[in-house]
Amino acid sequence: MVDLSVKIGDVEMANPVTPASGAFSWEYADVIDLNRLGGLVAKTICKEPRLGNPTPRMAETEAGIIQSIGLPGKGIEYFIDHIVPEYKKFTPPLIVSVSSESTEEFAELARDLSIPGVDVIECNISCPTRNTTGGNFAMQSEHTKEVVSAIRAATDKPLWAKLSPNAGDIVSIAMAAEEAGADCLVIANTFLSLKIRTDNFRPALGNKFGGLVSPALKPIVLRMVYQVAKQVSIPVIGIGGVTKAEDVVEYMLAGASAVGIGYAGFRNPTALTAIIDDLEAWCDDRGIKKVTELIGAIKDDDMEMDTLTAASSGV
Ligand SMILES: Cc1cc2nc3c(=O)[nH]c(=O)nc-3n(C[C@H](O)[C@H](O)[C@H](O)COP(=O)(O)O)c2cc1C
């Protein structure tokens, strides 16, 4: 039987399938065995309690949902006292996601969360819906470098940086995050989007813009993962449109060491464990002994790279 275990730096995971931040909670334990997951990824937490964005926060489109939740939460104190213990009832590593509008506060959050129960700090420097313009650190290399360096200096925990698919050149952002000391790159957050109601001509979401999540985005994020994985030496986690085991395989062939799953878990909370089962069967059917054999195993050495070079160069 295939060995599904993967390592993200020093973090050992039983398999490469994790939930995506914000699309999961420990309450999924009512439906699936959380001990089967590669990791447990908590909803992004901010320093102070936040109500989140005005409603409506979700709207359906032909190609998935756009959402603008706005990181509601009860703040870091509540998180440490009440939510970390809930997650620690389970064995997979706990990945805690943090966000802030300032570099200093990002560093403070990382310092405060450097406690025994937390295994990884994921800095969400890419939430497209924190404010109405969708601005975030991960749009620019300098901002990424500054904030990741500050967080790195504040914690010895493994540090993962979640990047934005909205950045013009995600490869330079990824390289800036690596240079600043990130241990892993999580690619990607959601695509900034707009839906307009034709009955009243108003934006469908209370925050106007939202992040699009859809299986349709997988080929785009897959391309980003491929491009980034070629350029950095730290692990990459692919997130975007994973709905089946073959999607995990594709992300790994492109260079990802693991994947995150949001949308599929909304549609069917048992999707995560079903995908782990299917991945195991997929590997066994093909005689793959270790799932890590798939990482970066795309066969494209003999192919022209001109299109990729053109697509990745700045204007
Ligand atoms: C309702 C909802 C809430 C989300 N909240 C967060 C969040 O708090 N932090 C974060 O980093 N990403 C958040 N995301 C983005 C997901 O983690 C993930 O990057 C995105 O949904 C793409 O993956 P998917 O195609 O598998 O859904 C959220 C996504 C959704 C749909």
The ligand as a MOL file (V3000), in Angstrom:
LIG
                    3D

  0  0  0     0  0            999 V3000
M  V30 BEGIN CTAB
M  V30 COUNTS 31 33 0 0 0
M  V30 BEGIN ATOM
M  V30 1 C -16.2620 30.9880 2.8000 0
M  V30 2 C -14.7910 31.0630 2.6360 0
M  V30 3 C -14.0320 31.6170 3.6540 0
M  V30 4 C -12.6520 31.7090 3.5220 0
M  V30 5 N -11.9230 32.2160 4.5470 0
M  V30 6 C -10.5740 32.2300 4.4590 0
M  V30 7 C -9.7850 32.6310 5.5630 0
M  V30 8 O -10.2770 32.9490 6.6450 0
M  V30 9 N -8.4400 32.6320 5.4050 0
M  V30 10 C -7.8210 32.2250 4.2420 0
M  V30 11 O -6.5920 32.2450 4.1720 0
M  V30 12 N -8.5490 31.8240 3.1840 0
M  V30 13 C -9.8890 31.8020 3.2720 0
M  V30 14 N -10.6290 31.3440 2.2170 0
M  V30 15 C -9.9440 30.8900 0.9980 0
M  V30 16 C -9.6770 29.3860 1.0360 0
M  V30 17 O -8.8000 29.0400 2.0940 0
M  V30 18 C -9.0500 28.9020 -0.2840 0
M  V30 19 O -7.8500 29.5970 -0.4940 0
M  V30 20 C -9.9900 29.1490 -1.4680 0
M  V30 21 O -11.3190 28.8480 -1.1210 0
M  V30 22 C -9.5700 28.3410 -2.6940 0
M  V30 23 O -9.6770 26.9580 -2.4480 0
M  V30 24 P -10.9230 26.0840 -2.9940 0
M  V30 25 O -11.0000 26.2900 -4.4680 0
M  V30 26 O -10.6100 24.6690 -2.6280 0
M  V30 27 O -12.1380 26.6060 -2.2970 0
M  V30 28 C -12.0200 31.2440 2.3330 0
M  V30 29 C -12.7850 30.6790 1.3070 0
M  V30 30 C -14.1680 30.5810 1.4670 0
M  V30 31 C -14.9410 29.9470 0.3580 0
M  V30 END ATOM
M  V30 BEGIN BOND
M  V30 1 1 1 2
M  V30 2 1 2 3
M  V30 3 2 2 30
M  V30 4 2 3 4
M  V30 5 1 4 5
M  V30 6 1 4 28
M  V30 7 2 5 6
M  V30 8 1 6 7
M  V30 9 1 6 13
M  V30 10 2 7 8
M  V30 11 1 7 9
M  V30 12 1 9 10
M  V30 13 2 10 11
M  V30 14 1 10 12
M  V30 15 2 12 13
M  V30 16 1 13 14
M  V30 17 1 14 15
M  V30 18 1 14 28
M  V30 19 1 15 16
M  V30 20 1 16 17
M  V30 21 1 16 18
M  V30 22 1 18 19
M  V30 23 1 18 20
M  V30 24 1 20 21
M  V30 25 1 20 22
M  V30 26 1 22 23
M  V30 27 1 23 24
M  V30 28 2 24 25
M  V30 29 1 24 26
M  V30 30 1 24 27
M  V30 31 2 28 29
M  V30 32 1 29 30
M  V30 33 1 30 31
M  V30 END BOND
M  V30 END CTAB
M  END
